[in-house]
């Protein structure tokens, strides 16, 4: 699906320094998902942390992968070490300032996540 490819590219471009991290590695993927989920709190309701986690796990086909899911929720220091993403996601002031500074980019990502969640919910409704 074209939208999934675009979403992956956008999420990886914001949350992973590809010169330092390989997103195919479980610890890097978990760190990226944790950062994206934490930053979604700043999206003013576009996407929730739970929605973001669920959609990104599904997007990467890792919903039932314990190597990824067991690492979700790591600290900012661990996120930065594994992805290069330097925003202190636990610091609401720092997260908010970073979000506001790049609001169009973050809003686009969380809009794509919310749309993906909506489409998947509709598909589930159709198949029932």
Buried (B, 14 or more C-beta within 10 A) or exposed (E): EEEBEEBBEBBBEBBBEEEEBEBEEBBBBBBBBBBBBBBBBBBEEBBBBEBBBBBBBBBBEBEEBEEBBEBBBBEBEBBBBBBBBEBBBEEEEBBEEBBEEBEEEBBBBBBBBBBBBEEEEEEEEEEE
